[in-house]
Amino acid sequence: MKILESQPKLVEQVHKAILAEIAEGKLRPGERIIQEQIARELGVSRQPVQQALVLLKNQGVLRDAPGRGLLVAPLNLHFVRQMYEMRSVIEGLAFRKAAEHFNAEANTRGERLLAAGREAVRKGSVADMIAADMAFHTFIYELAGNPLIGPVMETQWVNAQRVMGSVLLSADKPRDIWDEHEALFKLVASGDGPRAEQAARKHLEDAADFMIARMGESSSAEYAA
């Protein structure tokens, strides 16, 4: 009998690994998912892979393939717009509350995350750029002090990773958003909650326009209107 306490963590790791493959373009929209191959490559049994695939299907990342099995779903541009609209509201709240709870420890951590983000852009690694962006926003959620923000945003980041990966992979020179992140961080550090909220919402709205415009430029079947 398996040790039950380890299974949820293993499923989470498999979920993260499959999502990373999709975000980094190694599994493209329309590509069939082969459960046995994933289990073999990750060195795990089929059970955690099957559970991770169910989660990804429920999150809209995968869909039923003709006949049987699953394939990577195309990105829906209308859904992307709605996702960023939701993010702008929730993250606006997060940045406002983070400004109210800012402290010296947060300043040190924030500076370190900004530096990591700039280094990721310099290296040009899609995986590192996505990870750095997520780390910065997660830091803000934690600083906000509202325990509901992180879990709500965790679901949004599943699809946000796909969007970011798709755009980063198609760009000759990735868009450097770290000047914007630094400006947001300075507003949080200043303790000006209302201005931090307003700037965060604009940051997300501008990001939505940019991402959708870049995705819309492609005639690929990877995107659905």
C-alpha positions, 0 to 999 in steps of 0.5 A: 500500500502506498504512503498516502501523505506523499501522493498529493505532493507527487501529483503536484510535481507531475502537474507542474512538470507537464504544465512547464512542458506546455508553457515552454512549447515542448508540448504544443496545442493539438498535440496528443498526451501519451500517459505512459510516455510521461510516466516513463520520462518522469520516472513515476507510475501512471497513477499520479500522471493520470491524476495530474492530467485530470487536473489539467483537463479541469483547468482547461489546459487539456481536452478530450482527443478524437477517439480517446485520450487527451490533447493540449487545448488551444489558447482561447483569446477571449478566455485570456482577456477574461483571465487578465480582467480578473487578475487586474481586480484581485492583484490590484487589491493585493498590491494595495494591501501589500503597501499597507504591510510593507516592511524592511524585510519585504524591501530586501526580498523585493530587491532580490526578486527584481534582480532575479527577474532582470537576470532571467531576461538577460539569459533569455530563458523562457522557464526562468522568465516565467518563474521570476514573474510568478515569484514576484507576484506571489511575493506581493500576494504573501505581503498583502496578508490576505490568505485567500489571494494566493489560492485564488490566483494559483488557478489563474497562473496555470493558464497565465504560464501558457500565455506567457510562454506562447508570447515569449517563444514567439518574440525575437526579443522578449518584452522586459516588464521589470522596469514596470515591476520595479515601479510597482515595487516602489509604490508598494514600498512608499506605502501608497496603497491606492496608487499601487492598486491603480498602477497594478491594474493598469499593468495587468490591463496593458499586459492583456492588450500586449499578449492578445495582440501578439497572439492575434498576429499568429494565424496558427491553430494554437489559438482560438478566438 
